[in-house]
Amino acid sequence: MQNELLHELEQRGFINQTSNMDALNDALNNGQICAYVGSDPTADSLHVGHLVPVMMMRWFQKYGHKPIMLVGGATGRIGDPSGRDSGRPMMDEKTLAKNIAGLKKSYSKFLKFGRGKSDAIIVDNYEWMKNYSHLDFLAQFGADFTVPHMLSMESVKRRLENGMTFLEFNYMTFQAVDFLTLYKKYNCILQLCGADQWGNAIMGIELIRKKLGKEAFVLSTSLITDANGNKIGKSAGNAIWVNEDKLSPYDYYQYFRNTPDDLVEKFLKIFTEIPLKEIAKLAKLRDSELNEAKKRLAFAATEIAHGHDAAVTAEITAAALFGGAGDAANMPTATIKMAEPMGVLDFLCVAGMFSSKSEARRNVEQGGIQIDGQKITDPKTIIAPAKEFKVQKGKKVFLRVICK
């Protein structure tokens, strides 16, 4: 009999690959298991691209299983080559600590932490990796990884063409030791990961089999892409951040509200807990009626990440802005210093609407910018000081700019 949790995950489109579905199904039918998801502290927040395995872990917890959320204080010092064309910049200790704290904050939005049987815990792989000297690590694990096998990994083959460092080459061995350590310490038998981590995760179950003679499992999810088919991530420049100090709940809401029509059903299944029967009804909506499904998606996803009150506020703000009410006190806000007149391109960049003048110029010249309801098409326009401005980019992006 298929386990209820696996059936839920399968129906919602979470499952991409499993190392041994039948044995995992049996393990879940036999009682509570422990599973883990890992993320390196490359930023001080998760983004939507991270959330598929995290949401899957949320379902594991809802069905009574125990989550372990791993932050890679050690692997973050190396850099994962998976899906990358260049090495990751090294981070200092202060940045690492800040990013780890941010990841913990993100995880707490999606999971219940505590000391209960199914409460989640957070671990940092630096806790055990710092105890190995180079010689210790080689002595304990060097013979368990073969170079031909490591070279066969897609993440390695891609990087060999444009230069992969020995530092990065060690990444998969560290991740495998993480899985072994969690198996021994917590009886953690399952790793959940994105599809790009499949090879690294498989190395872990092979190491557990070699060292302990035990069976462990990997379950991977598909990657979320943007409208252009690009993986959503910080390095791609299209990250939709989870923590509100990096992206407002309103902007988070708007991201899901603007989901392409062909992804609405998929996103409803993955990013919300709306029952599948209701999702099936919403998925049948067409044309303008599909906007109702997008509103349900945006509200439910925002409610999970930011809470009910923030979702209500985002919904009201969107209704006010797009319903023609003009100004809404809860729209995203930027505070700038403006004592003298300022060129419109400088104004837009200082306010954070654009990261470069060339990008701002292009949007102005294409007629995509309005300030206080007036369309700006001349990049030489001068903005006179005022207490507050309402800036609009295109049809769906609004910013309240307060001047001091």
C-alpha positions in Angstrom: 0.0 0.0 0.0 1.4 3.4 -1.0 2.1 5.5 2.1 -0.3 8.4 2.5 2.5 11.0 2.7 4.2 9.7 -0.5 0.8 9.8 -2.2 0.3 13.4 -1.2 3.8 14.4 -2.4 3.3 12.6 -5.7 -0.1 14.2 -6.3 1.3 17.6 -5.6 4.2 17.1 -8.0 7.1 17.2 -5.5 8.8 13.9 -6.5 11.4 14.0 -9.2 13.6 11.0 -8.3 13.9 8.5 -5.4 16.8 6.2 -4.8 14.5 3.3 -3.7 10.8 4.1 -3.7 9.6 0.7 -2.5 12.0 0.6 0.5 11.2 4.2 1.4 7.5 3.5 1.2 8.0 0.5 3.6 10.1 2.7 6.0 7.3 5.3 6.1 4.6 2.7 6.7 6.6 1.3 9.6 6.5 4.6 11.7 8.2 7.9 12.2 11.4 8.6 10.3 13.9 11.4 10.4 14.8 13.3 7.2 17.0 16.3 6.4 17.3 19.2 4.0 20.5 21.2 3.7 21.3 24.7 2.5 24.6 26.6 2.4 24.7 30.1 3.9 25.4 32.0 0.7 22.8 34.6 1.7 21.0 35.6 4.8 17.6 34.3 3.6 16.1 31.4 1.7 14.5 32.3 -1.7 11.6 30.7 -3.5 14.0 28.5 -5.4 14.9 26.8 -2.1 11.3 26.2 -1.1 10.3 23.1 -2.9 12.3 20.7 -0.6 11.4 22.9 2.4 7.7 22.7 1.6 8.1 19.0 1.1 9.7 18.8 4.5 6.7 20.8 5.9 4.5 18.0 4.6 6.8 15.4 6.3 6.3 17.1 9.6 2.5 17.4 9.1 2.4 13.7 8.7 4.3 13.1 12.0 7.9 12.8 10.8 11.0 14.6 12.2 12.8 17.3 10.1 16.4 18.2 10.4 17.4 21.5 8.7 21.1 21.7 8.0 22.9 24.9 7.5 26.3 24.4 5.8 28.7 26.3 7.9 31.4 24.0 6.5 30.3 23.4 3.0 29.5 27.1 2.7 33.2 27.7 3.0 33.9 25.5 0.0 31.2 26.3 -2.5 28.9 23.9 -4.3 29.8 23.5 -8.0 26.4 22.2 -9.0 24.8 24.2 -11.8 27.5 26.9 -11.6 30.0 28.1 -14.2 32.4 29.7 -11.8 33.6 29.3 -8.2 31.8 30.8 -5.3 33.4 33.8 -3.6 34.8 33.0 -0.2 33.0 34.5 2.8 34.4 35.9 6.0 33.3 34.6 9.4 31.1 37.6 10.1 29.2 37.1 6.8 28.8 33.4 7.5 27.4 34.0 10.9 24.9 36.6 9.6 23.8 34.3 6.8 23.4 31.3 9.1 21.1 33.4 11.4 19.1 34.5 8.4 18.6 30.9 7.2 17.4 29.8 10.7 14.9 32.7 10.6 13.7 31.5 7.1 13.3 27.8 8.2 11.2 28.8 11.3 8.6 30.3 8.9 7.8 26.9 7.5 8.5 24.4 10.3 7.7 24.0 14.0 10.9 23.8 16.1 11.2 22.5 19.6 11.8 19.4 21.6 8.8 17.4 20.7 9.0 14.1 18.9 8.2 15.6 15.5 9.6 19.1 16.1 12.3 20.2 13.8 15.9 20.8 14.8 18.6 22.9 13.1 22.2 21.7 12.8 25.4 23.2 11.4 27.8 20.9 9.6 30.7 23.0 10.8 30.0 21.4 14.3 31.6 18.1 13.1 33.7 19.1 10.1 35.8 21.5 12.2 37.0 18.5 14.2 38.7 16.8 11.2 42.2 17.7 10.2 43.0 17.1 6.5 44.9 13.9 7.4 42.1 12.7 9.6 39.5 13.3 6.9 41.6 11.4 4.3 42.3 8.6 6.7 38.7 8.1 7.5 37.0 8.7 4.2 39.6 9.0 1.4 39.3 5.3 0.4 35.5 5.5 0.2 35.4 7.8 -2.9 36.8 6.9 -6.2 38.0 9.6 -8.6 36.3 8.1 -11.7 33.0 8.1 -9.9 33.5 11.7 -8.8 34.5 12.8 -12.3 31.3 11.2 -13.7 29.1 13.6 -11.7 27.4 16.2 -14.0 28.3 19.0 -11.6 32.0 18.1 -12.0 32.0 17.4 -15.8 30.5 20.8 -16.5 33.0 22.7 -14.4 36.1 20.8 -15.7 35.7 22.5 -19.0 36.3 26.0 -17.5 38.3 25.3 -14.4 37.3 23.5 -11.2 39.3 24.0 -8.1 40.4 21.2 -5.7 38.4 23.1 -3.1 35.1 22.6 -4.9 36.0 19.0 -5.9 35.8 18.2 -2.2 32.2 19.4 -1.9 30.5 16.1 -2.6 32.6 14.3 0.0 31.6 16.8 2.7 27.9 16.4 1.8 28.3 12.6 2.0 29.9 12.8 5.4 27.0 15.1 6.5 24.5 12.4 5.7 26.6 9.7 7.4 26.9 11.9 10.5 23.2 12.6 10.7 22.4 8.9 10.2 24.7 7.9 13.1 23.6 10.7 15.5 19.9 11.0 14.7 19.1 7.8 12.7 18.3 10.2 9.8 17.6 7.9 6.9 16.4 10.3 4.2 17.8 13.4 2.5 15.5 15.7 0.6 17.1 17.8 -2.1 16.7 19.7 -5.3 17.3 17.8 -8.6 20.7 19.5 -9.0 21.9 17.9 -5.7 21.0 14.3 -6.8 24.6 13.2 -7.4 26.0 14.7 -4.2 23.1 13.1 -2.2 23.6 9.6 -3.8 27.3 9.8 -2.6 25.9 10.0 0.9 23.8 6.8 0.8 26.7 5.0 -0.8 29.0 6.1 2.1 26.4 5.0 4.7 26.2 1.6 3.0 30.0 1.2 2.9 30.6 2.4 6.5 27.5 1.0 8.3 26.0 -1.6 5.9 22.7 0.3 6.3 20.1 1.5 3.8 19.4 5.2 3.4 17.4 7.2 0.9 17.3 10.3 -1.3 14.2 12.0 -2.6 14.8 14.9 -5.1 12.4 17.6 -6.3 12.3 19.4 -9.6 13.8 22.9 -9.7 11.6 26.0 -10.0 12.4 28.2 -13.0 11.4 31.8 -13.9 9.3 32.8 -17.0 12.5 32.4 -19.1 13.2 28.9 -17.9 16.1 30.0 -15.7 16.7 28.5 -12.3 15.5 30.9 -9.6 18.5 31.8 -7.5 20.7 34.6 -6.0 23.4 34.1 -8.6 20.9 34.3 -11.4 19.7 37.7 -10.1 16.1 36.7 -9.9 15.7 35.6 -6.3 12.4 36.1 -4.5 13.5 36.3 -0.9 11.6 34.8 2.0 12.8 37.1 4.9 10.9 40.3 5.1 14.0 42.4 5.6 15.1 41.5 2.0 11.7 41.5 0.3 8.4 42.9 1.6 5.4 40.6 2.2 3.6 42.7 -0.4 6.3 41.9 -3.1 6.3 38.3 -2.1 2.5 38.3 -2.5 2.8 40.0 -5.9 5.3 37.4 -7.1 2.7 34.6 -6.7 -0.1 36.9 -7.9 1.7 37.3 -11.2 2.4 33.6 -11.7 2.2 32.7 -15.4 -1.1 31.0 -16.3 0.5 27.7 -17.1 2.2 27.5 -13.7 -0.8 28.3 -11.5 -1.9 24.7 -10.8 1.8 23.6 -10.2 2.4 26.5 -7.8 -0.9 25.9 -5.9 0.2 22.3 -5.3 3.7 23.1 -4.2 3.6 26.4 -2.4 0.3 26.1 -0.6 -1.6 23.6 1.6 -4.9 24.1 -0.2 -6.6 20.7 -0.5 -6.1 18.9 -3.9 -9.8 18.8 -4.6 -10.0 22.6 -4.3 -6.9 23.0 -6.4 -8.5 20.9 -9.1 -11.5 23.3 -9.2 -9.2 26.4 -9.3 -7.1 24.8 -12.1 -10.2 24.6 -14.3 -10.7 28.4 -14.3 -9.9 30.2 -17.5 -9.2 33.7 -18.8 -10.1 36.4 -16.4 -11.5 33.9 -13.9 -8.0 32.5 -13.5 -7.1 35.7 -11.6 -9.2 34.3 -8.7 -6.9 31.2 -8.6 -3.9 33.5 -8.6 -5.2 35.5 -5.7 -5.8 32.3 -3.7 -2.3 31.2 -4.5 -0.7 34.5 -3.5 -2.7 34.7 -0.3 -2.0 31.1 0.8 1.7 31.2 -0.1 2.2 34.6 1.7 0.2 33.3 4.7 2.6 30.4 5.2 5.8 32.5 4.8 4.7 35.7 6.6 1.5 35.0 8.6 -2.2 35.6 8.2 -2.0 39.4 9.0 0.7 40.1 6.5 -1.2 38.2 3.8 -4.4 40.2 4.6 -2.4 43.4 4.4 -0.8 42.5 1.1 -4.1 41.5 -0.3 -5.7 44.8 0.7 -2.8 46.8 -0.6 -2.9 45.1 -4.0 -6.7 45.7 -4.2 -6.2 49.4 -3.4 -3.4 49.9 -5.9 -4.9 48.0 -8.8 -8.5 49.1 -8.0 -7.5 52.7 -8.6 -7.5 53.9 -5.0 -4.1 55.3 -5.7 -2.1 55.4 -2.6 -1.9 52.7 -0.1 -0.1 53.1 3.2 1.1 49.5 3.2 2.8 49.4 -0.2 6.6 48.8 -0.4 8.4 51.8 1.0 11.9 53.3 0.5 13.3 56.2 2.5 15.9 58.4 0.8 17.6 61.8 1.4 16.6 64.4 -1.0 17.3 68.0 -0.1 17.8 69.2 -3.7 16.4 68.5 -7.2 17.6 65.2 -8.6 17.7 63.7 -12.0 15.1 61.0 -12.6 17.6 58.3 -13.2 19.5 59.0 -10.0 16.2 59.2 -8.2 15.0 55.8 -9.4 18.4 54.2 -8.5 18.7 55.8 -5.1 15.1 54.7 -4.3 16.1 51.1 -5.2 13.7 50.7 -8.1 16.7 49.9 -10.4 20.3 48.8 -9.8 21.8 50.7 -12.6 21.2 54.0 -14.6 21.2 52.1 -17.9 18.3 49.9 -16.7 16.5 53.0 -15.4 17.0 54.9 -18.6 15.7 52.0 -20.7 12.5 51.8 -18.6 12.0 55.6 -18.8 12.5 55.7 -22.5 10.1 52.8 -23.0 7.4 54.7 -21.1 7.4 52.2 -18.2 7.7 54.7 -15.3 5.1 56.9 -13.6 5.8 59.3 -10.7 2.7 60.5 -8.9 0.6 59.3 -11.8 2.6 61.2 -14.4 4.4 59.1 -17.1 8.1 60.0 -17.4 9.6 59.4 -20.8 12.6 61.9 -20.8 15.7 60.5 -18.9 16.8 64.1 -18.4 13.7 64.9 -16.3 14.5 66.6 -13.0 12.5 65.6 -9.9 11.9 68.4 -7.4 12.1 67.6 -3.7 8.8 66.6 -2.0 7.9 64.7 1.2 6.6 61.6 -0.6 6.3 60.1 -4.1 4.4 57.2 -5.5 6.5 55.5 -8.2 5.0 52.9 -10.6 7.0 50.6 -12.9 4.9 49.0 -15.6 1.5 47.9 -14.5 2.3 45.9 -11.4 5.2 47.3 -9.5 4.6 50.2 -7.0 7.0 51.9 -4.6 6.3 54.6 -2.0 9.3 56.9 -1.7 9.6 59.0 1.5 12.1 61.8 1.5 14.0 63.2 4.5 
